[in-house]
């Protein structure tokens, strides 16, 4: 049987450290909340350690465990207090909302074939643990949403969620349907479909308008929508590397060889061709 190797972040250590740290930061109430979170994390890790796992699943769970523990400790060091609205309270055996969410996060992380997604999905538990405004329903919805995204799509959200000028990309400012597929290549069309999918799910918006008010997508006219901002924050997409984001967006850059005659823009600013 392959068992989860937790190294120096063993179940007891993680649970004890988190519980004690929360108590120091949050006082008596924080001690209760911290103890609950520490117990949940410890129980979850012990449970997964007894499951039969492939070598790749074990690696992903090791990574997710480290990300979750490190993330919680970072939040505590920054002076934040674990939510104290009862999210982590309830009966044992994974019957409270916090325990259910943690198990869901670990299961999703275990199953990822794109391993760069593991850290971002693990961030969901970190985000929810310190923000009482995020309901259980919203957390589960975000978990399923993130699971269905590709890493490429996460990079696209990260691009529109950050300062676009940081990337220096010259996005073409036109509708995709005016180009022939063979003129701009399969990668660009694949990226265009990613944009459309994120637009349909109201992660991206075009000039503040909804999907139903637009039938075409213009990359340089897009921006992140309120729902996208939530995803950006909960998934920790501000930590995605600039190199990965630039690579994901490069198929959407304008190239003179496409032969369009109208002026082009960079993030809505005219630059010419």
HELIX and SHEET records of a PDB file:
HELIX    1   1 UNK A   11  UNK A   49  1                                  39    
HELIX    2   2 UNK A   55  UNK A   77  1                                  23    
HELIX    3   3 UNK A   97  UNK A  110  1                                  14    
HELIX    4   4 UNK A  116  UNK A  129  1                                  14    
HELIX    5   5 UNK A  136  UNK A  148  1                                  13    
HELIX    6   6 UNK A  151  UNK A  161  1                                  11    
HELIX    7   7 UNK A  164  UNK A  166  5                                   3    
HELIX    8   8 UNK A  176  UNK A  178  5                                   3    
HELIX    9   9 UNK A  181  UNK A  184  1                                   4    
HELIX   10  10 UNK A  186  UNK A  200  1                                  15    
HELIX   11  11 UNK A  211  UNK A  213  5                                   3    
HELIX   12  12 UNK A  219  UNK A  221  5                                   3    
HELIX   13  13 UNK A  226  UNK A  234  1                                   9    
HELIX   14  14 UNK A  237  UNK A  239  5                                   3    
HELIX   15  15 UNK A  242  UNK A  249  1                                   8    
HELIX   16  16 UNK A  250  UNK A  252  5                                   3    
HELIX   17  17 UNK A  256  UNK A  258  5                                   3    
SHEET    1   A 2 UNK A 204  UNK A 206  0                                        
SHEET    2   A 2 UNK A 222  UNK A 224 -1                                        
SHEET    1   B 2 UNK A 265  UNK A 266  0                                        
SHEET    2   B 2 UNK A 269  UNK A 270 -1                                        
END                                                                             
